[in-house]
């Protein structure tokens, strides 16, 4: 084991052991107290995992996974779940301690992952799995459990550039016609108007909406940055009708159709769109993120620059926006040709 920081090893061991007795808030307080007290303590360096987890590869790996979940408090629960799933899939195929994994192990696993379902996975899916592992091993390196990140030596797969999948105006109208409840229509209009990620939409509360302007201040799902999204007049009209029809006291903007009327989940939104699409016998793909891409394409086709598209969609980097919205589309080229003619 590479970690030569004795204080970190002792503190990590205490926190992991106490995690079964304390909730996250108390555990965070305990960690801060230990850190403050250790400033005044000298310890001899150690070069192995704590004795309680030094018996087998399985125990060592479980220790590291548990420690990750405790220490990476800045990550969302979903992100932690993705890291853990990828790591557990890895150790299910490579039976050795994570701190002893090398690039050959990672390369073998990613090739297995690409083909293990009988159908070859797309390059994007494989690159996502690689990214989860890279983030985990980067954390191990920063914590000084390993010297180098073995995933960095594995190249990303080349991803073919596909046209952006977005709704045309007539397709939006078909979805609207498939709505049989006020909630159905509200969901469609919220996703269409805000272009927000589905996880950001379900987190909105009634009181978050400025009904005069349609502005909604949200904390972005990625990066934790605040930004303002917008309900246009059409969206506000249908959202108000939906809210006026509700008999519950839940603060959530969108709730389930039946008692106890809990806040609608991301899976609930996806399911609602699927039902609407089935009702209309729609054969093309219908999913929440497609509304987000639709707003991005609308902004692009209206001539807005990449910086504006980035700001509206809440991308952290202009590189992300450019990757999807910098190239001309058939619609923009057709518009240019009409202007020339």
N, C-alpha and C positions, 0 to 999 in steps of 0.2 A: 504494500500500500504506500502510495507516494506522500500522502498528507503528513507534513512535518510540523504542523501547527498543533501543539498539544492542547492548548486551550480550546481550539475549535472542536477537536475530537471529543473532549470531555463534555463541552457544552452540547454538542450534537447528540451525544449519547443520553444525556439527562433529558433533553427535550423530547427525543423519540420515546424514551421510557415513560415520561409523564404524559404523553399525548393521549394515552388511554384513560387518564383520570381527569384531564382538564379540557375545557372547551378552547376554541381558537383564541378568544380574547385573553383568557387567563394564561394560556400558553405563551402568547406574545409578551405579556407582562413578565412572566418567569424568565424568558429569554433575555429581555432587557436588563433585568436584575442581575442575572448571571454575567452578562457582558460588562456591566458596571463594576461588579465585584472582581472580575478577573483582571481588570486593569491593574490591580494592586498585587497580583499573584504571579509568582514565577513557577513554571512547570518544566519538567524535563520533556524533551521531544520524544514522541512515539512514532512508530512506523507501521503500525498495523491497525486494522479496525478494532473497535472495542471488543474485549474478550467475549462478551455476551453474543456477538454476531460473527465470531471468527471460526465457527464450526463447519459451515458448509456454504457452497455457492448460493444455495437458495436463501439461507438466512442473511448472508451478506447483501444479496440483491433486494430482499424485502426491506432491509434496513435502509438502503439508499432510496428506494421508492417512497418509503414512509417519510424520510427526511426531506425529500423533494417537496412532497405535499405540504409539509409543515412550513418550510422556509420560503417557498415561492408564493407568498401571500399576494403579490401584485398581479398574479395571473388569474384569469377567470377560471371558474370551476370547469367549464367546457374544455379550455386549453389544457388544464391539468389532466383531465380525463383522456384527452388525445395523446398526451405524452405517456401516460401510464399504459394505455392500451398498446401503443407502439413498442414500448420497452418490454411489456409482458409477452407480446408476440415474438420479440427478439429472443428472449431467454427461453421461450418454449422450444425454439429451434436450436439455439446455441447454449448448451448446458455448461456454463462456466460463469465465474464472477464477472459482473459488468466492468469492474475496474481492470480486468485482464483481456477484455475484448480488443481485437485488432482490426485493421482494415479488411483482412481476408474474411473475418467473421461477418462484418457488416455487409460486404459485397455478396457473400453467400446468402445471407438472409434477404437482402433486397431482391436478388434474383429469384429466390423462393417465393417471396411476397408477390412478385410480378405474375407468377404463373400458378400459384397454389390453388386457385379456384377452378382450374380447368380452362378458364378463359383469360387470355392475357389482359392485364390491367392497362389502362391508359397511362401515358407518360406523366400526366398531371397528377394522377393518383399515386404513382410511385414516388414522384418528387415530393409530394406532401408527406408521405411516410418517412422519407429520408430527412425532411425538414424537422419532423418531430424528434427523430433520433438525434439529429445534429444539435438541436436545442438542449436535449437532455445531457448529452456528452459534453457540451460546452459548459453546462452548469457543473458537471463533475470536475471539469478542468479548473473552473474558477474557484471551486471549493477545495482544489488541490488533492482530489482523490486520484487523478490521473495527470500525466504530464502533457499528453497530446490528445486531441479529439480525433478518433479513428474515422469518423464519418467524413471529415473534411477531404480525405484522400479520394473519396468516391464522387465521381462527376455526376452532376444532375443529368437526367435524360433530356434530350432535345424535344421540346413540346411543339407540335405543329400548330400554327396560328389559325384558329377557327374564327369565322365571322361571329360577331357579337349576337347572341340570342336575345332578341327583344320583341315586345309586342307592337304590332302595327295598330293604327287607330281603330280599324274595323274589328281587330281581335279584342281590343279593350271593350268595345261595344258588345261583343258576344258574351264576354264575361259579365258585364252589367246586366244583360238580359237573362243570365242564368241565376241571378240573385233572387231568392224567394223570401228573404228576411231582411229587416233593416240592418241587422248586424253584418250579413253578407255584403251588402252594398257599402257599409262603412269600412269594412276591411279592404275592399277593392280600392276605394277612394283614398284611404290613408296611405296605402302602399304606393299608389300611383302618384299622389301629390308630393309626398315627402321624399320618396326614393331612399328611405331609411332601411337599414338592415332589419330583418325580422326580429332579432333579439332586442333591437332598440325600440321597435314598435310596441312589443308586448310589455316593455318596462314603463311606458308612458302612463301617467295618471290624469284624471280629468282636470285637476287643478293646474296641470302644466301648460294648458293651452291658453294663449292670449286670443280671445274670441274677436277682438277688434282687428288684429293684424293676421291672425292665423299662425303666428310664431310659436314654436315649441322648443325650449332649451333642453337638450338631451346630453347625457354623457355617452360618448361614442363607445360602441362595443369593443372596438380595437384601439388600444392605446390609451383609453380613458380620457380622451380630450373632449371638452365641451364644445358643442356647436349648435346652431339654430337650424331647425328644419321648418317646413312651411306647409300649412293646409290652405289650399286655394279656396275660393268661394264655393265652388261645387262640392269640394270635400267637406267643408265646414257645414254646409246645408245638410248633407246626409249623416254626418257624425252627430250633429245636434238632434236630428230626428231619432237616431238610434238611442242616444242618451236619454232623451225625453220619454222614450218608451220603456226604459228599464225601471224595475221596482226594487232593485237591490241597493245596498249602501256601500258596495265595494268601490274603493277609490280608483281601481284600474280602469283605463279607457276601454278595454275590450275584455269581456268576461264570457264564461261558458253559457250555453243556452238554458241549462237546467240548474236548479238549486244544488249546492249552495252558491252557485254563481262565482266560482273562483276565477282569478285572473287567467286569461287564455295564455297557453304556452306557445312556444315556437312550433311545436308539432301540431298544436291545435289550429294555428293559422294555416299551416301547410295542408292539413286535412280539410279545412274549410274550402280552400282553393281547389283541391282535388275534387270535392263533391260538386262544386259549381261547374268545373270543366266537364265532369261526367254527365251532369244534367244537360249540358249543351252538346254532348257528343263530340267534344273537341279532341282532336287527335294529336295536335302539337303539344309540346311541353308547357305546363303551367305550374309555376312555383314562385314563392315570394321574391327571391332575388332577381327574377326576370323583370319585375317592376322597377327595381333599382337601375338595372341596365337600360331599361326603356327611358327613364328620365335622363340618364347620361346621354343617350343617343338623341333625344329631343333637343337637349341643350347644344349638342354638337351640330345637329342639322340646322339649328337656328342661327348658327354662326358664332356662338360663344367660344371664347378661347379656352385652352386647356386649364389655365389657372382657375377660371370660374367653375368649370366642371369639377375640378379637384375640390374646391371649397364647398360646393353644394353637396357633393357625395361624401365629403369628410375623409378623403384619402390622405394618409400621412405624408406620402411622397408624391411629387409630380410624375415620377417615373412609373408609378402604378397607373395613374390616369393616362399617361401617354401610351402605355403598353396596350390599352384597350381603345382609346378614343382619339389617338393622333392620326391614324390612317383615314383616308377618304373612304366613304361608303358609296354604294350605288345611288343612294338618295342624294348625297351631297354632290356627287359628280353629275347626276341628272339635273340638279338645280343649277349648277354652273353652266351646263350646256344650254339650258333654257335661257339663261341670262345672256349668253353669247349670241344665241340665235335672235 
